[in-house]
Amino acid sequence: MNILFLFLDGIGIGSDDPGLNPFAELELPAFEELAGGHRWIEGIPETREPDRLFTTIDANLDMDGLPQSGTGQATLFTGVNCAQIAERHYGPFPHSKTKPTIEGLNVFRRLEELFMDESEPCAFANAYPERFFGYVEKRDRWTVTTRSCLHSNTRIRSTDDLRKGLAVPADLTGKRWPEPVDENMMPADERAAARRLLRIASGHHFTLFEYFFTDKAGHKQSADQARRVLTSLDILLDEILAGMQNQEILLLLTSDHGNLEDLSTKSHTRNPVPFVAYGRGADQFETVKSLVDVTPAVVALFKGGEG
Ligand SMILES: [Zn+2]
């Protein structure tokens, strides 16, 4: 079995007020399908079926203040409470005290240690533009996920991978790609992006895709942008759900902290975040209660011999 992990930055479970929460305002059939037909708002019932799990999990990590991406993502992708290590919520980049944890215990590295005889058990599906590499090297501003790539054998994908149809731009379709490129390199639409993700996932035990425009729209408090990104993601999810029927793929989806679900504030929120496991093996994630539990559950699933 292969896991496709969609990480959506900055979405929590918030109020049922459509004026504040785009998840309350919009019809999002694919999102709702993941949650047994329910909208992703406060009071949403848990779904616990063998092949479909929807629950809400804690992102506050036993720490006061508003959760941030650096510590939240480091926790999510290592299984260690990195807010405790940093003694605060910190972000968007990883806190210096958490770097050894990311280096030694990131999910890519942990899975590579399980699949020692395979050359590329994990994939990070995001494509990065050329200018990214020069910029981060100069300023040492690696995000949690790209830093995890540096300290594992998982590649950071580039324009070359886009050209081969083996990477997806951060906004799914490349409309906001910062460099001039041949348009044919980009997925034509969200459905094409979904098919790329499924194609990548079919060749690796664990494929991660990171999407941050949800968090951006939340910081902007823009209902328009919120509508645009959620509608776009709903199409992506719809195509993933259709395509994964024929493949042994388990879809995971979660976030690092709330934000977009409360457009009354431009900051993050302390709301719980959604956790989805969809496909065969979903019930193996029933013990996930917070960001800390996700990576250990992924590792345990493959250790169980399912791989
Ligand atoms: Zn943010």
Residues whose N, C-alpha, C, O or C-beta is under 5 A from the ligand:
A	BS01	ZN	D215
